[in-house]
Amino acid sequence: MNNVLISLKNAYIGLSYCFKTQRNMIIHTLVGVVVIILALLLRVPQAGILFLLVAITFVIVAEAFNTAIEKAIDLFSKERNELAKGSKDVAAGAVLLTSFFAVIVGILILGPPLWQLVSSFLFG
């Protein structure tokens, strides 16, 4: 049981490090919170909220892996190195890809109720 608690503590430390040092981690999380609040206000069905949560979680996990990859590479390669740059770029690309996925999920789930709200406001 002690090892489990140590593992949980280390995981918490890792996530805390990401939130303290990575601006994008905070941005992704804040946007995710706003999206979930909007979904609740629009009374999106639970399945839609679940898809939104999965998409948001993918982005945050990708950002955490990106941070881990960047820090590991920085540990071994202080000078400019094309292989290191390529690895960092691929990790950043993974974050971008998951972000695009999350935006598409958000549009598909939030778009119709938002359009209905705007339409009823504009056209009565």
N, C-alpha and C positions, 0 to 999 in steps of 0.2 A: 504493500500500500504506500509506503514511503516513496518508492520509485515513481509511482503514479503522480503523487503530489509534486515531486521534483520536476517531472516532465511537464505537468500543467503550469508550474511556476515558470519554467523556461519558455514555454510557449507564450505565456502572458508577457514575459520580458521581450520576446521577439516581436510580438505584435505592438507592444508599447514603443519599441524602437522604431518600427515603421511609422507609427503615427507621430512620433516626436521629430523624425528626421525627413520624412517624405511628404512634401506638400501635396502631391497628387493623391496619396492615400487619404488625406483629409478631404480633398475635393471630391473624390469618388464616393466616400462615405456620406458626406453631406448631401450630395446629389441623390444618393440612394435613399436617404431618410426623407428628403423632400418628395421623391417619387412615391414612396410608400404612404406618406401622409396624404398626398394628392389622390392616390388610389383609394384610400379609405374614405376620403371626403366625397369622391365620385361613386362610392359604393360598388367598387369593382368586386366581382365574385371572388371567392376564396381561391379558386384555381388560377385566376389571373394574378392575384397577389403572390401566389406561390411561384409562378413563372417570373414575376418581377424580382422576387427575393433570390431566386436561382441566378438570374442574370446579374444582379448586383453583387452577389457573393462571388461569382466567377471573376468579375472585374477586380474586386478587392483581393482575392486569392492570387490572381495574375500579378497584381501590383506587389504583393508580398514576395512572390517568387522572383519578380524582376529585381527587387531590392536585394534579395539574397544572392542572386547571380552577380549583380553588379559589385556587391561587397566582396564576394569570394574572388572575383577577377581582380579587383583592386588590391587584394591581399597578395596576389602572386605577380602582378604586373603593374608596376608603378609608372613605367615609361609607356609612351604611345606604342600600341601594338595592333596591327590590323586584325589579328585573330581575336584579340580581346574586344576590340571595337565591334567586330562582327557578332560576337556572342551577346554583347550588351544590346546591340541593335535588334537582334532576334528576340530577346526577352522583352524589349520595349514594344516590338511589333506584336507580340502576344497580348500585351495589355491593350494595344490599339484595337486588335481584332476582337477581344472580348468586349471592349467598349462599344464597338460598332454593333455587335450582337445585342448588347443591352439596350442601345438606342432603338434598334429595330423591334425588340420585344416591347419596349415602352410605347413606341408608336402604335403597334398592333393592339396593345391592351388599353392604353389610355386614350388613343386617338378617337375612337368612336364615342365614348362618353363625353370627351371634351368637345367634340364637334357638335354633339347633340346639345350640350349646354350653351355653346356659343350661338348655335342656330336658334335656339329658343329665345335667347336674349336679344339677338339681332332681328329676328323675323317674327317674334311673338309666338 
